[in-house]
């Protein structure tokens, strides 16, 4: 099986940074295209009286995501590779799976734990959902 189209789930955590490094090496060896996905979870359901605070917080979160993705793209460039960066909205696992299906990804790569609550418990809730629900093969980097 040839793997030429990779989706990397990236949130800047230690686990996703390990997955990023693994993906860089894999992409180099296989001349594969990488789609680095980050997730923006909207705060649209927050009470109206705090709307201005929500807007400021969302701007800050988007800036943080941009910093993370710029760092990931720089790491790719250091290896003479390029990657497409995509910021998805919504539930992380669902959004990643839908995007991977849309682009006909050959594999989804993620770390064992991200920035989820309680250290995202053992495997991590996003990684667990990806492994459980994706029809596309998932590689979890430890």
N, C-alpha and C positions, 0 to 999 in steps of 0.2 A: 504494500500500500504506500502510495506516495503522499507525503504531507507537504503541501505548498501554501496553505492558507490557514494561518494561526490566529486565534482570538486569545489575547492575554487579559485576564481580569486583574486590574491593578488599582490599589488604593494607597500605595506608599508605605504600607506596613512592612515589617521585617519579612514576613512570609511572602508578600507579593514582590518584594525586592529580590528574594531568592528565585522566585518564579521568573522574574524579568531577566536575571542573569542566565538562567537555564535556557530561556527562550531565545536570547541573543545567540548563544552558542548553537542551539538547534537551527535557528534561521540561517546562520552562517554556513553550517554544514550542508543544509538542504536547499539553499537558495529560496527560502520560503518568505512569503509576505506576512508581516505581522500587523494585526489590528489591536492596538492597546486601548482597552475600554476602561473608562472610569464611570462612576455612577454619581449622579446628582439627585439626591432625594429631596424633592420640593417640600416646603413647609406650608403649603397652601391651606392646610386644615387648621392652622393656628388662628386663635380668636382675632376678630377684626380690629379691636382696640390696640393690638400690638403690631398692626400691619407695617408701620414704619420700621420697627425693630426687626421684623421678619425680613423686610427688603434689605436692610443693612447686613443682616446675618447671611442672607443668601448671596449677596455680592461678595462677602468675605469668603464664603465657602467656594464660590466659583473661582475666585482668585487663587485659593489654595489648590483647587483641582488643576488650574492652569500651571501653577508652579510644579506640581507633581508630574504632570505630563511633559512639561518642558524638560525636566530632569531625565525622564525616561527617554525622550527623543535624543537628548544629548548623549546618553549612554549608548544608544544605537549608533549615532553618528561617529562615536569613538571607534566603532568596529566597521566603519564604512558601510553601514546599513541604514535603511530608512524604514520608518514604520508609520502607519496611519493611526492617528489618535482620534478616538470617538468618545464623547461624553454622552452617556445614556441617562435617561430619567426613569424613575420608578423603582420597583422592587429589584434589587441587584441581580439575583439569580434569574428571574424571569426575563429581565431586560437583556442580560448577556446571552441567554439561550435564544431569544428571538433574534437578536442581532447576528449571532453565529449562524442560525438557520438562513437568515436573509442573504448573507454573503457566501453561503455554501462552504463554511469553514470545515476544515478537515479535523481540527482538534481545538479544544478549549484548554488553556493552561491557567492554573491558579495556585496560590500558596495555600498552606494548611489553615492558617488563621489570619484574619484581617483585623480591621478596627472595630469589629462588632462587640457587643456587650459581653462582659465577663470573659474577655479574651476569646470571645466567640466559641467558647467551650471546645474541647478536644479538636475535632476535625475542623470546626468552623461552620457556621450555619450556611454561608453562601457556598462554600466548597461542597458541603453535604448535599445541598439542593441541586447543585450542578451535576454531581455524580448520580444523584437519584433520578432526576427528571430529564436530563439532556439525552437526546438520541445520538448526539455527536459525541465521540470519545472525549473524555476529560482526563487530563493529567494533573495530579495534585503534587506539587513540589514540596518536599519536606525540608 
